Amino acid sequence: MKRQICVVAYVANRPDYSDARKPSYWHLAVVKNCTAVVGALVKDKDNFVKVLTSAQSDSSFVRNIKRTSPDVLLTGVSLENTTPVAKSIAGSDTLILFTDTDYEKENPISDEVDVGRSVANACVNSCVKHLIYSTQMHVYACIGLRCDACDAKAHIADYITAADIKETLVCVPFLYEDFLAGGALTPRKTTRTDTYKIVAPMGYIPMDTIALEDVALCFRNLVANPTNWSGKTLSLSGDKMTIQEYAQMLTDNVYSKIFKDAQVTPEEFIDYNEWDGAEDMANYFDYLTRGVQRNNMNSTMSLVSELVCFYDWAKVNAKKVAAALEL
């Protein structure tokens, strides 16, 4: 009998972004991670995959999800209402939850938290056996600076942990793919020909990253073998280096291009970025530099034994990196 898997995605409902308005990195991260996870789950023929999302049927997110060919796709679902959600997820063995921060709303944290609590309650009411949530850490509680996208997810995680359900929390760091077009780490042009800078206020503190494909495999393997991770938090990592070391590995693999660490402050990072949530991202970088990173490569390897290191990823994706520089 197939495993009954339900992926629930709360995605900000808004028109597709025009070239004049850049999408929030936080939004793009949810879209990329969720789409990749659904794609990996569908490839396992032991899974029956249903997707519930708040996104409308004509959104780019839904179009991407359709390409992965889930068994069932329900769009425009009101995830704030526990009763209809409970009916939709009834019979699921595992539910995987992704939540987005809608910066266009008046209270983005409370709206996202309300959805998370609603889905958690629906899981309890429907007797879902295992809830996996893509979370983040408490930034404001730790350093006193707001990061709505992280803080909302941390509050949801707290609620899930206290609920009467077996849960696993997964914290995803920056992706290697964030060095490509549209990512938080996309290299920027400098005044020197063929020289590019990475704008990330990390100083000389190493930062965890991971390949998107490995994130998806981690979720897929959690679904297949939930027992070892029930009641635990898994903070993923595929590699960990300073920004200058990432820059050097890009230089080694992207022919004729030179990459450097821009050595910016959090305040300067905001000046470089115009998308919603950029100030939150600057505060998140501040959080990461204070020695509170909990990502663990050994734990990640217990789910994906052959993690792709950044050097190998850069070597394989050198043309994509170079193409991103021209946009």
BATORGU-489226 format. One record per residue: chain; residue in one letter; residue number from 1; x, y negated, z of N, C-alpha, C in turn. Coordinates in steps of 0.05 Angstrom, whole numbers. Example, Ala and Ser with C-alpha at 12.3 -4.5 7.8 and 13.67 -1.06 7.14 Angstrom:
2
[A; A; 1; [264; 114; 156]; [246; 90; 156]; [264; 66; 156]]
[A; S; 2; [257; 45; 142]; [273; 21; 143]; [258; -1; 157]]
# end
This chain:
327
[A; M; 1; [17; 24; 0]; [0; 0; 0]; [18; -25; 0]]
[A; K; 2; [11; -45; -16]; [27; -69; -18]; [25; -86; 6]]
[A; R; 3; [47; -100; 12]; [46; -121; 33]; [29; -144; 24]]
[A; Q; 4; [12; -154; 41]; [-6; -176; 34]; [8; -202; 45]]
[A; I; 5; [18; -218; 26]; [33; -242; 33]; [18; -266; 24]]
[A; C; 6; [15; -285; 43]; [2; -311; 36]; [22; -333; 40]]
[A; V; 7; [26; -349; 20]; [43; -373; 22]; [25; -397; 22]]
[A; V; 8; [27; -413; 43]; [11; -437; 46]; [29; -462; 44]]
[A; A; 9; [22; -479; 25]; [38; -503; 20]; [22; -528; 23]]
[A; Y; 10; [28; -544; 43]; [16; -571; 46]; [34; -590; 31]]
[A; V; 11; [25; -599; 7]; [41; -617; -10]; [25; -643; -13]]
[A; A; 12; [39; -665; -10]; [27; -691; -12]; [12; -694; -39]]
[A; N; 13; [-13; -700; -38]; [-29; -704; -62]; [-25; -732; -73]]
[A; R; 14; [-13; -733; -95]; [-8; -759; -108]; [-2; -755; -137]]
[A; P; 15; [-6; -775; -154]; [0; -771; -183]; [30; -765; -186]]
[A; D; 16; [36; -752; -208]; [64; -747; -214]; [79; -773; -216]]
[A; Y; 17; [104; -773; -206]; [119; -798; -205]; [128; -807; -233]]
[A; S; 18; [127; -833; -237]; [137; -844; -262]; [167; -850; -259]]
[A; D; 19; [180; -857; -281]; [208; -863; -280]; [214; -887; -262]]
[A; A; 20; [194; -904; -258]; [198; -929; -243]; [197; -924; -213]]
[A; R; 21; [187; -901; -205]; [184; -895; -176]; [196; -868; -169]]
[A; K; 22; [217; -868; -154]; [231; -843; -148]; [216; -828; -126]]
[A; P; 23; [214; -801; -130]; [201; -785; -109]; [218; -782; -85]]
[A; S; 24; [205; -777; -62]; [219; -773; -37]; [235; -747; -39]]
[A; Y; 25; [260; -748; -29]; [276; -724; -28]; [262; -702; -11]]
[A; W; 26; [249; -710; 10]; [236; -691; 28]; [214; -676; 13]]
[A; H; 27; [199; -691; -4]; [178; -678; -20]; [191; -658; -40]]
[A; L; 28; [212; -667; -54]; [224; -649; -73]; [236; -624; -60]]
[A; A; 29; [246; -627; -36]; [257; -604; -22]; [236; -583; -16]]
[A; V; 30; [212; -592; -7]; [190; -574; -2]; [182; -560; -28]]
[A; V; 31; [179; -575; -49]; [171; -564; -75]; [191; -543; -85]]
[A; K; 32; [217; -549; -84]; [237; -531; -93]; [238; -505; -77]]
[A; N; 33; [238; -509; -50]; [240; -485; -33]; [216; -467; -35]]
[A; C; 34; [193; -479; -35]; [168; -463; -37]; [166; -448; -64]]
[A; T; 35; [172; -462; -85]; [171; -450; -112]; [190; -426; -114]]
[A; A; 36; [214; -430; -104]; [235; -409; -105]; [226; -385; -88]]
[A; V; 37; [215; -390; -65]; [207; -368; -47]; [184; -352; -60]]
[A; V; 38; [164; -366; -72]; [142; -352; -85]; [153; -335; -108]]
[A; G; 39; [172; -346; -123]; [184; -331; -145]; [198; -306; -136]]
[A; A; 40; [212; -308; -114]; [227; -284; -103]; [207; -263; -93]]
[A; L; 41; [186; -272; -79]; [166; -253; -69]; [152; -238; -91]]
[A; V; 42; [145; -252; -112]; [131; -240; -135]; [148; -218; -148]]
[A; K; 43; [174; -222; -148]; [192; -202; -161]; [193; -176; -146]]
[A; D; 44; [186; -176; -120]; [184; -151; -105]; [157; -139; -109]]
[A; K; 45; [157; -116; -123]; [132; -104; -131]; [116; -92; -107]]
[A; D; 46; [129; -92; -84]; [115; -82; -60]; [98; -104; -48]]
[A; N; 47; [99; -129; -59]; [84; -152; -48]; [60; -158; -65]]
[A; F; 48; [38; -165; -52]; [15; -179; -65]; [16; -207; -55]]
[A; V; 49; [20; -226; -73]; [25; -254; -64]; [2; -272; -71]]
[A; K; 50; [-9; -285; -50]; [-29; -305; -53]; [-18; -332; -45]]
[A; V; 51; [-24; -353; -60]; [-14; -380; -54]; [-38; -398; -49]]
[A; L; 52; [-38; -412; -26]; [-58; -432; -20]; [-43; -459; -18]]
[A; T; 53; [-53; -479; -32]; [-40; -505; -30]; [-60; -528; -30]]
[A; S; 54; [-53; -549; -18]; [-69; -574; -18]; [-67; -589; -44]]
[A; A; 55; [-46; -582; -60]; [-41; -596; -85]; [-63; -590; -105]]
[A; Q; 56; [-69; -610; -122]; [-89; -607; -142]; [-79; -591; -166]]
[A; S; 57; [-98; -579; -181]; [-90; -561; -202]; [-74; -574; -224]]
[A; D; 58; [-76; -600; -227]; [-61; -614; -249]; [-34; -625; -239]]
[A; S; 59; [-26; -619; -215]; [0; -629; -204]; [23; -614; -215]]
[A; S; 60; [47; -626; -215]; [71; -613; -225]; [78; -590; -206]]
[A; F; 61; [72; -592; -181]; [78; -570; -162]; [62; -545; -170]]
[A; V; 62; [36; -548; -175]; [20; -525; -183]; [29; -514; -210]]
[A; R; 63; [37; -531; -228]; [47; -521; -254]; [72; -504; -250]]
[A; N; 64; [89; -512; -232]; [113; -496; -226]; [106; -470; -212]]
[A; I; 65; [87; -471; -194]; [79; -446; -180]; [67; -426; -200]]
[A; K; 66; [51; -436; -219]; [39; -419; -239]; [59; -403; -255]]
[A; R; 67; [82; -416; -260]; [103; -402; -275]; [115; -378; -261]]
[A; T; 68; [112; -377; -234]; [122; -354; -219]; [102; -331; -219]]
[A; S; 69; [78; -336; -228]; [57; -315; -232]; [49; -301; -206]]
[A; P; 70; [40; -317; -185]; [29; -303; -161]; [4; -289; -168]]
[A; D; 71; [-4; -269; -152]; [-28; -254; -157]; [-53; -271; -154]]
[A; V; 72; [-53; -289; -135]; [-76; -307; -130]; [-65; -335; -125]]
[A; L; 73; [-78; -356; -137]; [-70; -384; -132]; [-95; -400; -127]]
[A; L; 74; [-97; -412; -103]; [-119; -429; -96]; [-108; -457; -92]]
[A; T; 75; [-119; -477; -107]; [-109; -504; -105]; [-130; -523; -93]]
[A; G; 76; [-121; -546; -84]; [-139; -566; -73]; [-153; -557; -47]]
[A; V; 77; [-139; -540; -32]; [-150; -529; -8]; [-147; -550; 15]]
[A; S; 78; [-168; -554; 31]; [-166; -572; 54]; [-155; -557; 77]]
[A; L; 79; [-128; -560; 81]; [-114; -544; 101]; [-118; -555; 129]]
[A; E; 80; [-131; -578; 132]; [-136; -590; 158]; [-159; -575; 173]]
[A; N; 81; [-175; -560; 158]; [-198; -546; 169]; [-192; -517; 174]]
[A; T; 82; [-191; -509; 199]; [-182; -483; 207]; [-200; -461; 196]]
[A; T; 83; [-227; -464; 198]; [-245; -443; 191]; [-243; -433; 162]]
[A; P; 84; [-244; -452; 142]; [-241; -442; 114]; [-213; -431; 109]]
[A; V; 85; [-193; -442; 122]; [-166; -431; 118]; [-165; -403; 128]]
[A; A; 86; [-177; -398; 152]; [-177; -372; 164]; [-190; -351; 145]]
[A; K; 87; [-212; -359; 132]; [-225; -341; 113]; [-207; -335; 89]]
[A; S; 88; [-193; -355; 80]; [-176; -352; 56]; [-152; -334; 62]]
[A; I; 89; [-142; -334; 86]; [-117; -319; 92]; [-124; -292; 106]]
[A; A; 90; [-149; -287; 110]; [-156; -262; 123]; [-145; -238; 108]]
[A; G; 91; [-134; -219; 123]; [-123; -195; 111]; [-93; -197; 105]]
[A; S; 92; [-81; -220; 110]; [-53; -224; 104]; [-36; -211; 126]]
[A; D; 93; [-15; -197; 118]; [4; -186; 137]; [24; -208; 146]]
[A; T; 94; [33; -224; 127]; [52; -246; 132]; [42; -271; 119]]
[A; L; 95; [45; -293; 134]; [39; -320; 122]; [64; -336; 124]]
[A; I; 96; [72; -349; 102]; [95; -367; 100]; [84; -395; 96]]
[A; L; 97; [92; -413; 114]; [81; -441; 114]; [103; -461; 107]]
[A; F; 98; [96; -478; 88]; [112; -502; 81]; [95; -527; 84]]
[A; T; 99; [106; -547; 97]; [91; -572; 100]; [108; -596; 90]]
[A; D; 100; [94; -615; 78]; [106; -638; 66]; [99; -663; 83]]
[A; T; 101; [116; -683; 82]; [111; -708; 96]; [102; -729; 75]]
[A; D; 102; [77; -738; 78]; [66; -757; 59]; [70; -785; 69]]
[A; Y; 103; [91; -798; 59]; [99; -825; 68]; [79; -846; 60]]
[A; E; 104; [60; -840; 43]; [40; -859; 34]; [17; -861; 55]]
[A; K; 105; [16; -842; 73]; [-5; -843; 93]; [3; -861; 117]]
[A; E; 106; [-17; -870; 131]; [-12; -888; 153]; [3; -874; 176]]
[A; N; 107; [-4; -849; 181]; [9; -834; 203]; [20; -808; 192]]
[A; P; 108; [42; -808; 177]; [52; -784; 164]; [58; -761; 183]]
[A; I; 109; [68; -768; 207]; [75; -747; 226]; [50; -733; 236]]
[A; S; 110; [30; -748; 246]; [6; -736; 257]; [-9; -720; 236]]
[A; D; 111; [-10; -730; 211]; [-25; -716; 190]; [-11; -689; 184]]
[A; E; 112; [15; -689; 182]; [29; -664; 177]; [26; -645; 200]]
[A; V; 113; [28; -655; 225]; [26; -638; 248]; [-2; -626; 250]]
[A; D; 114; [-22; -642; 243]; [-50; -632; 244]; [-53; -608; 225]]
[A; V; 115; [-41; -610; 202]; [-43; -588; 183]; [-29; -563; 194]]
[A; G; 116; [-5; -567; 205]; [10; -545; 216]; [-5; -530; 238]]
[A; R; 117; [-17; -546; 256]; [-33; -534; 277]; [-57; -519; 267]]
[A; S; 118; [-70; -531; 247]; [-94; -518; 235]; [-87; -491; 223]]
[A; V; 119; [-65; -490; 208]; [-57; -464; 196]; [-49; -444; 217]]
[A; A; 120; [-34; -453; 238]; [-26; -435; 259]; [-51; -424; 273]]
[A; N; 121; [-71; -440; 278]; [-96; -431; 290]; [-110; -411; 272]]
[A; A; 122; [-110; -417; 246]; [-122; -398; 227]; [-108; -371; 227]]
[A; C; 123; [-82; -371; 230]; [-67; -346; 232]; [-76; -330; 256]]
[A; V; 124; [-79; -343; 279]; [-88; -330; 303]; [-116; -318; 300]]
[A; N; 125; [-134; -335; 289]; [-162; -327; 285]; [-164; -304; 265]]
[A; S; 126; [-146; -303; 246]; [-148; -282; 225]; [-130; -258; 231]]
[A; C; 127; [-117; -258; 254]; [-100; -236; 262]; [-77; -231; 243]]
[A; V; 128; [-65; -253; 232]; [-41; -250; 215]; [-19; -239; 232]]
[A; K; 129; [-5; -219; 222]; [15; -205; 238]; [41; -221; 242]]
[A; H; 130; [48; -238; 223]; [74; -251; 224]; [72; -278; 209]]
[A; L; 131; [80; -299; 223]; [80; -326; 212]; [109; -336; 209]]
[A; I; 132; [116; -343; 185]; [143; -354; 179]; [140; -383; 172]]
[A; Y; 133; [154; -401; 185]; [151; -430; 180]; [178; -442; 173]]
[A; S; 134; [178; -458; 151]; [201; -473; 143]; [202; -499; 159]]
[A; T; 135; [220; -500; 179]; [219; -522; 198]; [244; -540; 196]]
[A; Q; 136; [246; -558; 215]; [270; -575; 219]; [273; -580; 249]]
[A; M; 137; [294; -595; 256]; [299; -600; 284]; [287; -626; 294]]
[A; H; 138; [286; -629; 320]; [277; -654; 333]; [299; -675; 331]]
[A; V; 139; [297; -694; 313]; [317; -715; 310]; [313; -737; 330]]
[A; Y; 140; [288; -747; 332]; [283; -770; 350]; [288; -762; 379]]
[A; A; 141; [280; -738; 387]; [284; -730; 415]; [313; -726; 421]]
[A; C; 142; [329; -721; 400]; [358; -715; 405]; [375; -741; 405]]
[A; I; 143; [370; -759; 385]; [387; -782; 383]; [372; -809; 384]]
[A; G; 144; [345; -808; 388]; [330; -832; 391]; [325; -848; 365]]
[A; L; 145; [329; -835; 342]; [324; -847; 316]; [302; -831; 302]]
[A; R; 146; [283; -845; 289]; [261; -831; 276]; [270; -817; 250]]
[A; C; 147; [259; -793; 247]; [261; -779; 222]; [235; -763; 219]]
[A; D; 148; [215; -777; 208]; [188; -766; 207]; [187; -738; 195]]
[A; A; 149; [202; -734; 173]; [200; -708; 159]; [211; -685; 176]]
[A; C; 150; [231; -691; 193]; [242; -670; 211]; [225; -668; 236]]
[A; D; 151; [218; -691; 248]; [204; -691; 274]; [177; -678; 271]]
[A; A; 152; [162; -683; 249]; [136; -670; 246]; [139; -640; 245]]
[A; K; 153; [158; -630; 230]; [162; -601; 228]; [171; -589; 254]]
[A; A; 154; [187; -604; 270]; [195; -594; 296]; [171; -592; 315]]
[A; H; 155; [153; -611; 314]; [129; -610; 331]; [111; -586; 323]]
[A; I; 156; [109; -581; 297]; [93; -558; 287]; [106; -532; 297]]
[A; A; 157; [133; -531; 296]; [147; -507; 305]; [141; -502; 335]]
[A; D; 158; [141; -524; 351]; [135; -521; 379]; [108; -509; 384]]
[A; Y; 159; [88; -519; 368]; [61; -509; 370]; [59; -479; 362]]
[A; I; 160; [72; -472; 341]; [72; -444; 331]; [85; -426; 352]]
[A; T; 161; [107; -435; 364]; [121; -419; 384]; [103; -413; 408]]
[A; A; 162; [86; -432; 415]; [68; -429; 438]; [43; -414; 432]]
[A; A; 163; [38; -410; 406]; [13; -396; 397]; [16; -366; 401]]
[A; D; 164; [-7; -353; 401]; [-8; -324; 405]; [-4; -309; 379]]
[A; I; 165; [21; -311; 368]; [27; -298; 343]; [57; -293; 341]]
[A; K; 166; [65; -272; 327]; [93; -267; 322]; [103; -286; 301]]
[A; E; 167; [124; -301; 307]; [133; -322; 289]; [163; -320; 284]]
[A; T; 168; [171; -330; 261]; [199; -335; 255]; [201; -363; 243]]
[A; L; 169; [220; -378; 254]; [224; -406; 244]; [250; -406; 228]]
[A; V; 170; [248; -418; 204]; [271; -419; 186]; [278; -448; 180]]
[A; C; 171; [303; -456; 186]; [313; -483; 182]; [332; -483; 158]]
[A; V; 172; [324; -497; 136]; [339; -497; 111]; [356; -522; 110]]
[A; P; 173; [382; -520; 106]; [399; -544; 103]; [398; -555; 75]]
[A; F; 174; [416; -574; 69]; [417; -584; 41]; [424; -560; 23]]
[A; L; 175; [415; -562; -2]; [420; -542; -22]; [443; -549; -39]]
[A; Y; 176; [457; -529; -50]; [477; -535; -70]; [464; -551; -93]]
[A; E; 177; [439; -544; -99]; [425; -557; -121]; [420; -587; -116]]
[A; D; 178; [425; -596; -91]; [422; -625; -85]; [444; -641; -98]]
[A; F; 179; [464; -628; -109]; [485; -642; -124]; [477; -646; -153]]
[A; L; 180; [454; -635; -161]; [444; -638; -188]; [426; -662; -189]]
[A; A; 181; [414; -667; -212]; [397; -690; -217]; [373; -690; -197]]
[A; G; 182; [368; -713; -185]; [345; -716; -167]; [351; -707; -138]]
[A; G; 183; [375; -697; -132]; [381; -688; -106]; [391; -710; -88]]
[A; A; 184; [392; -704; -62]; [402; -724; -43]; [432; -729; -45]]
[A; L; 185; [446; -710; -58]; [475; -711; -60]; [485; -715; -88]]
[A; T; 186; [467; -722; -107]; [475; -726; -135]; [498; -747; -136]]
[A; P; 187; [520; -740; -148]; [543; -759; -150]; [535; -784; -166]]
[A; R; 188; [545; -807; -157]; [539; -832; -170]; [563; -842; -186]]
[A; K; 189; [558; -858; -206]; [579; -870; -222]; [595; -890; -206]]
[A; T; 190; [621; -893; -212]; [637; -914; -201]; [647; -932; -223]]
[A; T; 191; [663; -951; -217]; [673; -970; -237]; [695; -957; -254]]
[A; R; 192; [705; -934; -245]; [726; -920; -259]; [714; -898; -277]]
[A; T; 193; [723; -896; -302]; [713; -877; -321]; [718; -848; -311]]
[A; D; 194; [697; -832; -312]; [698; -803; -305]; [703; -799; -275]]
[A; T; 195; [699; -819; -259]; [701; -816; -230]; [674; -821; -217]]
[A; Y; 196; [666; -804; -199]; [640; -805; -187]; [642; -802; -156]]
[A; K; 197; [623; -813; -142]; [624; -813; -113]; [599; -799; -102]]
[A; I; 198; [603; -785; -80]; [581; -772; -66]; [573; -789; -43]]
[A; V; 199; [549; -799; -43]; [539; -817; -22]; [525; -802; 0]]
[A; A; 200; [540; -795; 21]; [529; -780; 43]; [545; -788; 68]]
[A; P; 201; [532; -802; 87]; [547; -813; 110]; [553; -792; 132]]
[A; M; 202; [571; -773; 124]; [579; -752; 143]; [607; -756; 154]]
[A; G; 203; [621; -776; 144]; [649; -780; 154]; [665; -755; 148]]
[A; Y; 204; [679; -745; 169]; [696; -721; 165]; [684; -697; 179]]
[A; I; 205; [658; -699; 184]; [644; -676; 197]; [634; -657; 176]]
[A; P; 206; [640; -631; 179]; [631; -611; 159]; [600; -609; 159]]
[A; M; 207; [589; -602; 136]; [560; -601; 133]; [552; -575; 119]]
[A; D; 208; [531; -562; 130]; [521; -537; 119]; [506; -541; 94]]
[A; T; 209; [509; -523; 75]; [493; -523; 50]; [488; -494; 43]]
[A; I; 210; [470; -489; 23]; [464; -462; 15]; [452; -463; -13]]
[A; A; 211; [455; -441; -28]; [443; -439; -55]; [413; -434; -52]]
[A; L; 212; [397; -447; -70]; [368; -443; -69]; [360; -414; -73]]
[A; E; 213; [374; -400; -90]; [368; -372; -94]; [371; -356; -68]]
[A; D; 214; [392; -362; -52]; [396; -348; -27]; [375; -355; -6]]
[A; V; 215; [365; -380; -7]; [342; -387; 11]; [319; -369; 5]]
[A; A; 216; [312; -366; -21]; [290; -350; -29]; [293; -321; -21]]
[A; L; 217; [318; -311; -24]; [323; -283; -16]; [320; -279; 14]]
[A; C; 218; [328; -299; 29]; [325; -297; 59]; [295; -294; 66]]
[A; F; 219; [278; -311; 54]; [250; -309; 60]; [239; -282; 51]]
[A; R; 220; [247; -273; 28]; [237; -247; 18]; [245; -224; 36]]
[A; N; 221; [270; -225; 46]; [279; -203; 63]; [267; -205; 91]]
[A; L; 222; [260; -229; 100]; [246; -232; 125]; [218; -219; 124]]
[A; V; 223; [205; -222; 101]; [179; -210; 97]; [181; -180; 97]]
[A; A; 224; [202; -169; 85]; [205; -140; 83]; [214; -128; 109]]
[A; N; 225; [229; -143; 126]; [240; -132; 151]; [236; -153; 173]]
[A; P; 226; [211; -156; 183]; [205; -178; 201]; [213; -173; 230]]
[A; T; 227; [217; -148; 238]; [220; -141; 266]; [244; -154; 279]]
[A; N; 228; [267; -155; 266]; [291; -165; 278]; [290; -195; 283]]
[A; W; 229; [273; -210; 269]; [272; -239; 272]; [247; -250; 284]]
[A; S; 230; [230; -232; 294]; [206; -242; 308]; [213; -257; 333]]
[A; G; 231; [201; -281; 336]; [206; -298; 359]; [232; -313; 359]]
[A; K; 232; [245; -314; 335]; [271; -327; 333]; [271; -349; 313]]
[A; T; 233; [292; -366; 315]; [297; -387; 295]; [322; -380; 279]]
[A; L; 234; [319; -382; 253]; [341; -375; 235]; [349; -401; 221]]
[A; S; 235; [373; -411; 227]; [383; -436; 214]; [403; -427; 192]]
[A; L; 236; [396; -430; 167]; [411; -419; 145]; [436; -434; 139]]
[A; S; 237; [456; -420; 128]; [481; -432; 118]; [494; -414; 98]]
[A; G; 238; [502; -425; 75]; [517; -409; 56]; [546; -418; 54]]
[A; D; 239; [551; -443; 63]; [578; -454; 63]; [578; -478; 81]]
[A; K; 240; [601; -487; 90]; [603; -510; 108]; [630; -524; 103]]
[A; M; 241; [628; -548; 94]; [652; -564; 88]; [647; -593; 92]]
[A; T; 242; [669; -609; 91]; [665; -638; 91]; [657; -647; 64]]
[A; I; 243; [646; -672; 62]; [638; -682; 36]; [662; -684; 17]]
[A; Q; 244; [686; -691; 28]; [709; -692; 11]; [716; -664; -1]]
[A; E; 245; [712; -643; 15]; [718; -616; 6]; [698; -608; -16]]
[A; Y; 246; [672; -615; -12]; [653; -610; -33]; [661; -625; -59]]
[A; A; 247; [670; -650; -56]; [678; -666; -79]; [702; -653; -93]]
[A; Q; 248; [721; -642; -78]; [744; -630; -90]; [737; -605; -106]]
[A; M; 249; [718; -589; -95]; [709; -565; -110]; [694; -572; -135]]
[A; L; 250; [680; -594; -135]; [667; -603; -160]; [688; -612; -180]]
[A; T; 251; [708; -626; -170]; [730; -635; -187]; [745; -611; -200]]
[A; D; 252; [748; -590; -184]; [762; -566; -194]; [746; -552; -216]]
[A; N; 253; [720; -555; -216]; [703; -539; -234]; [690; -555; -257]]
[A; V; 254; [685; -580; -253]; [672; -597; -274]; [694; -611; -290]]
[A; Y; 255; [700; -601; -313]; [723; -609; -329]; [723; -639; -334]]
[A; S; 256; [745; -652; -330]; [752; -680; -335]; [738; -700; -317]]
[A; K; 257; [723; -690; -297]; [709; -708; -278]; [724; -707; -251]]
[A; I; 258; [724; -730; -238]; [736; -732; -212]; [714; -741; -192]]
[A; F; 259; [712; -727; -170]; [692; -732; -150]; [705; -740; -123]]
[A; K; 260; [693; -760; -110]; [704; -769; -85]; [681; -773; -64]]
[A; D; 261; [689; -773; -39]; [670; -780; -18]; [668; -811; -17]]
[A; A; 262; [644; -822; -19]; [641; -851; -19]; [646; -863; 8]]
[A; Q; 263; [647; -847; 30]; [652; -857; 57]; [634; -880; 64]]
[A; V; 264; [608; -875; 63]; [589; -896; 69]; [578; -893; 97]]
[A; T; 265; [566; -914; 108]; [552; -913; 133]; [523; -906; 129]]
[A; P; 266; [508; -898; 149]; [479; -893; 146]; [465; -918; 134]]
[A; E; 267; [473; -942; 143]; [460; -966; 132]; [466; -969; 103]]
[A; E; 268; [490; -963; 94]; [497; -965; 66]; [482; -944; 49]]
[A; F; 269; [478; -921; 61]; [463; -900; 48]; [435; -909; 40]]
[A; I; 270; [422; -924; 58]; [395; -934; 53]; [396; -953; 29]]
[A; D; 271; [417; -969; 27]; [419; -989; 5]; [422; -974; -22]]
[A; Y; 272; [433; -950; -22]; [437; -935; -46]; [411; -921; -56]]
[A; N; 273; [392; -918; -38]; [369; -902; -44]; [343; -917; -39]]
[A; E; 274; [325; -915; -59]; [300; -931; -58]; [275; -913; -54]]
[A; W; 275; [278; -887; -50]; [255; -870; -47]; [244; -870; -19]]
[A; D; 276; [219; -862; -17]; [206; -861; 10]; [221; -841; 27]]
[A; G; 277; [226; -849; 52]; [240; -831; 70]; [270; -833; 70]]
[A; A; 278; [281; -853; 56]; [310; -856; 54]; [322; -863; 82]]
[A; E; 279; [307; -880; 97]; [316; -887; 123]; [316; -863; 142]]
[A; D; 280; [296; -846; 139]; [295; -821; 154]; [319; -804; 148]]
[A; M; 281; [326; -803; 122]; [349; -787; 113]; [375; -798; 125]]
[A; A; 282; [378; -824; 126]; [402; -836; 139]; [403; -828; 168]]
[A; N; 283; [381; -828; 182]; [380; -820; 210]; [386; -790; 213]]
[A; Y; 284; [378; -774; 193]; [383; -745; 193]; [413; -740; 191]]
[A; F; 285; [426; -755; 173]; [455; -753; 171]; [469; -760; 197]]
[A; D; 286; [459; -781; 210]; [469; -790; 236]; [467; -767; 256]]
[A; Y; 287; [444; -754; 256]; [439; -730; 273]; [460; -708; 268]]
[A; L; 288; [465; -703; 242]; [483; -681; 235]; [512; -687; 244]]
[A; T; 289; [520; -713; 245]; [547; -719; 252]; [552; -718; 282]]
[A; R; 290; [531; -714; 298]; [534; -715; 327]; [538; -687; 339]]
[A; G; 291; [546; -668; 323]; [553; -642; 333]; [530; -624; 341]]
[A; V; 292; [506; -629; 329]; [483; -614; 337]; [474; -594; 315]]
[A; Q; 293; [491; -590; 295]; [484; -570; 274]; [484; -542; 286]]
[A; R; 294; [463; -527; 280]; [460; -501; 291]; [460; -479; 270]]
[A; N; 295; [466; -486; 246]; [465; -467; 224]; [486; -446; 228]]
[A; N; 296; [479; -421; 219]; [497; -399; 225]; [500; -381; 200]]
[A; M; 297; [523; -380; 189]; [528; -364; 165]; [526; -334; 171]]
[A; N; 298; [535; -326; 194]; [534; -297; 201]; [505; -287; 202]]
[A; S; 299; [488; -303; 215]; [459; -296; 216]; [447; -295; 189]]
[A; T; 300; [454; -314; 172]; [444; -315; 145]; [453; -290; 129]]
[A; M; 301; [477; -282; 133]; [488; -258; 119]; [475; -233; 128]]
[A; S; 302; [462; -233; 151]; [447; -209; 160]; [423; -205; 142]]
[A; L; 303; [414; -226; 129]; [392; -224; 110]; [401; -222; 81]]
[A; V; 304; [422; -237; 75]; [433; -236; 47]; [463; -232; 50]]
[A; S; 305; [471; -207; 46]; [499; -200; 52]; [519; -213; 34]]
[A; E; 306; [512; -219; 9]; [530; -231; -10]; [522; -259; -17]]
[A; L; 307; [525; -277; 2]; [518; -305; -2]; [536; -317; -23]]
[A; V; 308; [525; -335; -39]; [541; -349; -59]; [555; -373; -45]]
[A; C; 309; [581; -374; -47]; [596; -397; -36]; [594; -421; -55]]
[A; F; 310; [599; -444; -45]; [596; -468; -61]; [615; -468; -85]]
[A; Y; 311; [640; -459; -81]; [659; -459; -104]; [648; -443; -127]]
[A; D; 312; [638; -419; -121]; [628; -401; -142]; [603; -414; -155]]
[A; W; 313; [586; -426; -139]; [562; -440; -150]; [571; -462; -169]]
[A; A; 314; [590; -478; -160]; [599; -501; -177]; [612; -491; -203]]
[A; K; 315; [625; -469; -202]; [637; -457; -226]; [616; -449; -246]]
[A; V; 316; [595; -436; -236]; [574; -426; -254]; [557; -449; -264]]
[A; N; 317; [553; -470; -248]; [535; -492; -254]; [549; -518; -263]]
[A; A; 318; [574; -515; -272]; [590; -539; -279]; [576; -556; -300]]
[A; K; 319; [564; -543; -320]; [550; -558; -342]; [526; -573; -331]]
[A; K; 320; [511; -561; -313]; [488; -574; -301]; [497; -599; -285]]
[A; V; 321; [519; -596; -270]; [529; -619; -254]; [537; -641; -273]]
[A; A; 322; [551; -634; -295]; [560; -654; -314]; [536; -668; -327]]
[A; A; 323; [515; -653; -333]; [492; -664; -345]; [478; -684; -326]]
[A; A; 324; [478; -678; -301]; [465; -695; -281]; [479; -722; -279]]
[A; L; 325; [505; -723; -285]; [520; -747; -283]; [512; -767; -305]]
[A; E; 326; [500; -758; -326]; [494; -775; -349]; [466; -787; -346]]
[A; L; 327; [451; -779; -326]; [423; -789; -323]; [422; -816; -309]]
# end
